[in-house]
């Protein structure tokens, strides 16, 4: 990674800034660090240094109101990516910050080395989020799929497993002693319940759950 020329850190806690900068300056030796403790100071830094490579922003900096500062920066300085550094690390706060244009979210409880990793990731064009947040997102997604699979009838579930084995409709119809039209009708119902468009998407969805035929249930 080419070292950034300028990074603005907007935070009103001097001890946190000193601890953070103490480590980051050793890793980013050619970077100029610009500091702001209030919204007024931040606005001045942004105006005078609109070529900055990154802004590390505390949502609770004095003068800020919720996500207004983040929204303002993204609207007026869209060329500067913003990483939120916050004492708040609940799922809702992180989700809102990302929806308002943050390129990353770093809880203040994050080890400084991980904060450095977040900076590197964002400067490389990636998004950085806490592992706990990403895991919860994966769990919620899996739960949604699990609920949809649970809505299948026993016959639909059996057919879904046959799809996963790569069996054709004609083969499935023969094995289950029903018509091919019946299998197509079941397939349509399966796709609708799983909220997918085709066999491939259905198989990918259930692969996330590591389902087996042992999961057959009675409806």
ZIKATA-V668346 format. One record per backbone hydrogen bond with DSSP energy under -0.5 kcal/mol. NH is the residue of the N-H (numbers start at 1). CO is the residue of the C=O. E is the energy in kcal/mol with one decimal. If there is no record, write none. Layout:
[[NH | CO | E] [NH | CO | E]]
This chain:
[[7 | 32 | -2.2] [8 | 54 | -2.6] [9 | 34 | -3.0] [10 | 8 | -0.5] [10 | 56 | -3.3] [11 | 9 | -0.7] [11 | 36 | -1.8] [14 | 12 | -0.9] [17 | 13 | -2.4] [18 | 14 | -2.8] [19 | 15 | -2.3] [20 | 16 | -2.7] [21 | 17 | -3.2] [22 | 18 | -2.2] [23 | 19 | -1.1] [24 | 20 | -2.6] [25 | 21 | -2.6] [27 | 23 | -1.0] [28 | 24 | -3.2] [29 | 27 | -0.7] [31 | 28 | -1.4] [32 | 5 | -3.3] [33 | 31 | -0.6] [34 | 7 | -2.5] [34 | 32 | -0.5] [36 | 9 | -1.9] [39 | 62 | -2.0] [42 | 38 | -2.3] [43 | 39 | -2.7] [44 | 40 | -1.8] [45 | 41 | -2.5] [46 | 42 | -2.8] [47 | 43 | -2.3] [48 | 44 | -2.7] [49 | 45 | -1.8] [50 | 47 | -0.6] [52 | 49 | -1.8] [53 | 6 | -2.5] [54 | 6 | -0.8] [55 | 81 | -2.1] [56 | 8 | -3.3] [57 | 55 | -0.7] [57 | 83 | -2.6] [58 | 10 | -2.3] [59 | 57 | -0.6] [61 | 58 | -1.6] [62 | 37 | -0.7] [64 | 61 | -2.3] [68 | 65 | -2.1] [71 | 67 | -2.5] [72 | 68 | -2.7] [73 | 69 | -2.8] [74 | 70 | -2.5] [75 | 71 | -1.9] [76 | 72 | -2.6] [77 | 73 | -2.9] [80 | 77 | -2.2] [81 | 53 | -0.5] [81 | 79 | -0.7] [83 | 55 | -2.9] [84 | 82 | -0.5] [84 | 104 | -2.5] [85 | 57 | -2.7] [86 | 84 | -0.5] [86 | 106 | -1.5] [89 | 87 | -0.5] [94 | 90 | -2.1] [95 | 91 | -2.5] [96 | 92 | -2.5] [97 | 93 | -2.4] [98 | 94 | -2.3] [99 | 95 | -2.2] [100 | 96 | -1.7] [101 | 98 | -1.4] [102 | 97 | -2.2] [103 | 82 | -3.2] [104 | 82 | -0.9] [105 | 128 | -2.0] [106 | 84 | -3.7] [107 | 105 | -0.5] [108 | 86 | -2.5] [110 | 107 | -2.1] [114 | 111 | -0.9] [115 | 111 | -1.7] [116 | 112 | -2.3] [117 | 113 | -1.8] [118 | 114 | -2.3] [119 | 115 | -2.2] [120 | 116 | -2.5] [121 | 117 | -2.5] [122 | 118 | -2.6] [123 | 119 | -2.6] [124 | 120 | -1.2] [125 | 122 | -1.8] [126 | 121 | -2.7] [128 | 103 | -1.4] [134 | 130 | -2.1] [135 | 131 | -2.7] [136 | 132 | -1.8] [137 | 133 | -2.1] [138 | 134 | -2.2] [139 | 135 | -2.7] [140 | 136 | -2.7] [141 | 137 | -2.2] [142 | 138 | -2.8] [143 | 139 | -2.6] [144 | 140 | -2.0] [145 | 141 | -2.0] [146 | 142 | -3.0] [147 | 143 | -2.5] [148 | 144 | -1.8] [149 | 145 | -2.7] [150 | 146 | -2.3] [151 | 147 | -0.7] [151 | 148 | -0.7] [152 | 149 | -1.8] [157 | 153 | -2.6] [158 | 154 | -2.3] [159 | 155 | -2.3] [160 | 156 | -2.4] [161 | 157 | -2.1] [162 | 158 | -1.6] [163 | 159 | -2.3] [164 | 160 | -2.0] [165 | 161 | -1.0] [166 | 163 | -2.0] [167 | 162 | -2.1] [172 | 168 | -2.5] [173 | 169 | -2.8] [174 | 170 | -2.0] [175 | 171 | -2.5] [176 | 172 | -2.4] [177 | 173 | -0.7] [177 | 174 | -0.6] [178 | 173 | -2.3] [183 | 179 | -1.5] [184 | 180 | -2.2] [185 | 181 | -2.1] [186 | 182 | -2.4] [187 | 183 | -2.7] [188 | 184 | -2.3] [189 | 185 | -1.9] [190 | 186 | -2.7] [191 | 187 | -2.8] [192 | 188 | -2.0] [193 | 189 | -2.4] [194 | 190 | -2.4] [195 | 191 | -0.8] [196 | 191 | -2.4] [202 | 198 | -1.9] [203 | 199 | -2.7] [204 | 200 | -2.3] [205 | 201 | -2.2] [206 | 202 | -2.1] [207 | 203 | -1.7] [208 | 204 | -0.9] [208 | 205 | -0.7] [209 | 206 | -1.3] [210 | 206 | -0.6] [210 | 207 | -0.8] [211 | 206 | -1.1] [215 | 212 | -2.2] [216 | 213 | -1.7]]
